[in-house]
């Protein structure tokens, strides 16, 4: 059998990662009936830490040692990431899954704004126009009336903003750190951050809930590892459109399990946001190529 090209491999890995993220969100929604989101976050991180250690042990047939010279970078990545995770888990307990997923596509837009403001990247009329189109997509999804934007939707917007900051930190870490090391220290440093909120809202845990928690951690950890490997095989510009498959997978699962349907404003707004982020990524790639050629 002829081996797949690196590009096709990357696309397959990306689709698998998006399917895992969608399955993770389904498990979170099922848990939300009996468990506070803050407790989910703590137990998810504990399970994820165990899973990544077991994965590395099985892969290399020895007890893993996650060597790093960038503990400070991992600490700040986890500190920002825990805020994003707490907000995201809480949002899923409040909003329809398709709506929360659609709004989460704004993360690359916020990443661009952060890069412009804090990393002093240059932005012309085209990039700002793409950002504006992305936010128009957000308004179409939310279609705010006289009462304004739903407060629950702000949890997703806040999570996307913090994920954008975490993404910038991960981008710097990935230059020297393998994916397994990044995931390990993310879970390790998130655990102490998530303890206070979890203890304050703690409920007893039964066997069924532990099963769902295992799937939350499994799908989440697998998604991060698959996505990291996909980005090693192909450019982000090529893979970014496949992020939209999250909405497809989530819509199918949410309809089958919860009877949720994808409305027209959410679909149209999502398409605008995705088009905006793909153009931004394409534009950045062209600028980098010109700089490299120069």
N, C-alpha and C positions, 0 to 999 in steps of 0.2 A: 504493500500500500504506500502510495506516495505521501511523504510527510507534508504537513500543512506549512504554508509560508508563515513567517513571523507576524505579518499583518493579520492574516486569518486567525492565527492563534490568539492574538491580542483581542480581536473582536469577540471570539468565543469566550475568552476569560472575562472580558468586560460584561458580556451578557449574563454570564454565570454570577458575577458579582452583584449585578443589579437584581437578579432573581433572589439572591440571598438577602439583600437589603429588604426586598419586598416581603419575603417570608419572615424576617425578623420583626417587621412592623406588625404583621398579622399576629405573631405570638405575643407581642406587647399588648395589642388590643384585647386579646383573649385573657391575658393576665390582669388587665385593668379592672375587670369586674370584681376582683377580690383582693388585689394588692396595690398599695400606693406606688406611684411612679418612682419616688425616691428610694424605696426599698428595692425595686427592680434594678435601679442603676447600680446600687452597691453589690447585689448578688450577681448581676451580669458581669461586673468587673472581676469579681472573685472567680467566677466560672471561666471567664476568658483567660485569666492568668494561668489557671490550671491547664486549660486546653492548649495554650501556646507552648507551655513547658512540655506537655505530653507529646505534642506535635514535633518539637525539636528533638526530644529524646528518641522518638520512633524514627525520625529522619536520619539522625546521625548515630543512633545506637549508643548513646552515652548521655550522661547528665549534662544538659546544656549550660554554657556559661555565656551570658549575654554581655560581652565586653563592649565598653563604650568610654570615650573620653569627653562625651558631651552630655553629662548628667543634667546640667543646668538647662540645656535646650529641651531635653525630655521633660523636665519638671514644668517648664512654662507651657510646653505643648499640652501636657496633661491638665494643667491648671485652667487653660482656656477651653480645652476639650470637655472638661467635666461640666462647665456651665452650658455648653452647647448640648451635651447629652441630657442633662437634667431638663432643660427647656423642651427638647425634642420628645423625650419620653412623656412629659406632661402634656404636650400638645396632642400627641396621638390619642391620649385618653379623652380628649375634649372634642376634637375635630373629625370630620369624615376623613378616612385615610387618603382618598384621592385628592382632596383639597390640600391636606398637609403635604403630600408628596409634590403636588404642583408648585406650591409656594417654596418648597425646599430647593427648586431649581434656581433660585435667586443667589445661591452661594457664590458661583463664579462672578456674578455681577458685583457683589460686595467685595470679593477678592480684588477685582480690578480697581475699585474705588480706594481700597486700602493701599494698594500698590502705588496708586497715583499720589495719595496724600502723604503716606509715611515713607515709601521707598523712593519718592521723587521721580517716578516714571513719567515720561512725557505722554500727554494725551491730547490728540487733535479733535477736530470736529467729528470725525467718523467714530472714534471710540466713545465720545460723549453722546453721540446720537444713538449708538447701540445700547448704551446704558439707559438712556431715556426710553427707548422702545421696550426694553426689559421691564422697566417700572410701569409702563402702560399696560403690559401684560399682567402685572400684579394687580393693577386697578380693575382690569377686566375680570380677573378671577374673583376678586373680593366684591366687585360692584357695590361700593359703599353708597349708602343712601344718606338721608338727612341725619341719621343717628351716628354716622361715621363708620370707621372700620371696626370689625369685631375684635374685641379684646383678646379672644382666644387665638386669633390669627397672629397676633403680635408675638406669641410664644414661638411660632415657627420663624417669623422674621428675625427675632432675637437669636434663635438657634442658628439660622443661616449666617447671620453676621459673625457670630463667634466661630462657626465652622470655617468661615473665610479666613479669619485670623489664624486659626489652627492650621489651615491649609498652607498658609505662607510659612509657618514654622516647620511643618512637615517637609515642605519643599527644600528648606535649608538642611534639615536633618538627613534627608534621603541622599544627599551628595556623598555622605560617608557612612551612613547607617543602613544595614539591610532591613527589609520589611519586618522580619520577625523581631528584631531588636526594638524597632519603633513601637510595634504592637505590645510587646512585653512591658516596656517601661510606661507606656500609656496606661495600661491596666494597673500596674504596680503603684503609680503615683495617684491614679484616680481613686483608689480604694480609701485612703485616709480622708480625702476631700469629701467623699460621698457618705462617710459614716455618720456625721452629726444629723443631717437631714433624714437619713434612713432610720436612725434610732428614734428620732422624734415622732415618726409616723409608723412605727413598726407594728406589723400584724403577724400572727402565727402563720406558718407555711406548711402546706400539706404536700403529699407526694405528687399530685397532679400539677401543682404550681412549680415544683422542682423540675418536673419534666419540661414544662413550658420555658422555664428559666434556662434550662440546658440548651434548648433550641434557640432562644434569643442570643445566648453567648456563642453558640456554634455558628449560626448564620452570620452574626456580626463579625466574628473573627475571620471566618472564611471569606467574607466579602472584602475585608480590608487586605487580606493576603492576595486574593485573586486580582483585585484592582491594582495593587502594587506591581504584580507580575505583568499585567496587561500594559501598564505604562512603561515597563522596561522593553517591551517588544515593538511598540508603535508610539507615534507622537500623540500628545494630548488632543491636538486639533482633529485628528482622524477619529479618536475614540469618544470625544465629547458628545457627538450626536446620539451615541448609543446609551447615554445616561437617560435619555427620554424613555427607554424601555422600562425603567422603573415604574412609570405611570401606567404602562400597558400591563405589566405583571400585577401591580397593585390593584388596578381596576378589575382584572379578572378574579383575583382572589377575594377582594372585598365584595364583589357582586355575589360570588358563590357562597361565601361564608356569612356575610352580614346584609346582603341585599342592597348594598350601596351602588349607586349608578353615577357615571361620569356625565356631568351636565355640559352643555355647549360652552358657556363662559369659561369654565375651568379648562376645557380642551383648547379653545382658541387662545386664551391667555398663556397657557403652557407652551403652545407653539411659538408665540411671540418671544417668550422668555428664552426658550431653547435656541431659537434663531439668533437672538441677541448674543447669547453666550458663545455660540459657535462662531459667529462673526468676530467677536472680541478675541477668541483664541486664535482664529485664522490670521487676524491682523497682527497679533503679537508674534506669531511664528514667522510671518513675513519680515517683520522688523528685525527679529533676531538673525534671520538669514542674511539680511542686508548688512547688519553690523558685523557678522562673522566674515562676510565677503570683503568688507572694507578693511 
